[in-house]
Amino acid sequence: MNVTDLMTAWQLELDGDVIRTFSSEVYAVRWGEQPAMLKIARHDEELRGHTLMTWLGGHGAARVYRHQGAALLMERLNGSPSLPQMVADGKDDDATRILVGAAHAVHQDRPGTWPALPDLRAWFRSLEAAAAGGGDYATAWEVAQSLLETSRDVRPLHGDVHHGNVMTSPAGDWRVIDPKGLIGETGYDYANMLCNPSLEVALHPGRLERQVDVVVRAGGSERSRLLAWVQAYSALSAAWSLESGDPVHAARTLELSRRAAGLLASAGN
């Protein structure tokens, strides 16, 4: 079914701009009197995200109204207040606490069987490949393997908790959108948020130390394990940049991995 037929079948009216990426199309629509978003997946990763969004059932995530194959109709969240703007306004700690709360909501126990999602170990294949070249990639891959082999609190993960993927609902609570959909240790989701909202912010002197402490105090993770996840995740992100042909961005992202490793080493002394 094409988009035009789907909008007719679901009685949707276009109500704003259309966002097109390599992996999806997102349409602002109205469903009766209800403002909503129609997302059409064009990639397996987005299909997995639809699966997780549906399973979350509107608890901690945008409510799903209808789901059929590649099409997902969900509630329209608010772009203001904005977590990236909150960081720009000097409220980085507040934004991080909101992100931790959003991750907690996704991670909470739910009845029933988990959705069929890929294991987090498969997500690290790019880091494993980069590790063949040695250096910081190899060191981070060793850390990642240790984390994966000793996984704790394993459950469905959002997989991409960052400032642009957490917004407010019409009721005023913070909810996630655009999950990757993974099964693994919850620490991965907290590490991801510390590498955002931009690399420039993440690499600001003292920022990593402060936000790690904010996450720990908010109940996100124990400090040493969180730093290990940051070291592993930021090296994975650097490996993705290498694969996409951007060695400059990869090198800068790898700097965050080294900083996390340095903090981890200092904590062990």
C-alpha angles and dihedrals in degrees: 000000000000123000095260092053091045093052089050093048093048093040095239129160123204109249107174146341127342118230116206125189133162090267106038151359121230123197127192104223144161120237102198103306092337120102108223146160125240113204122191114196118220096174136053090242091061091047089056088050090055089052093053094043090054092048092050088063097207093302105129091344137075109281116257113224099180136001126188121161109299093356124090124178113196141164117279112246125207123262091207130095089042124199093211088053090047089057091047089052092057097261097116094136092052091049092051092050089052090051091051090050091050091051090048089055092053092046098050118119116268131186120254136032121323116250118260102263133154120270116253090240090070089054090065097059092107092056090048089054093047090049089068087076092059127219123084092346091058092047092050091047089056089052091047092051091052091050093047093048092051098038117170131195093012115192142124111314132201089223097203110050105165138137095272094051098057118073139155124267123223086264090059100248123125117253136176130241135183102033122184092213115228140158115230149090115330091229089078092067092052092050091053093056091054091061091059166121083028137340089246091058094042092053096047108126111269094003097110093050093050097046093046087057091048091053093047093049089049090056097254100131145318110284101243094047092046091053089050090053091049090051091050097041097047090050088050089051089050089051089053089053090052090052091050091053100255107120093163093059089042092056092050092048090050088058088067089053090053091049091053090048090051093051090047092051091048091051090055094055 
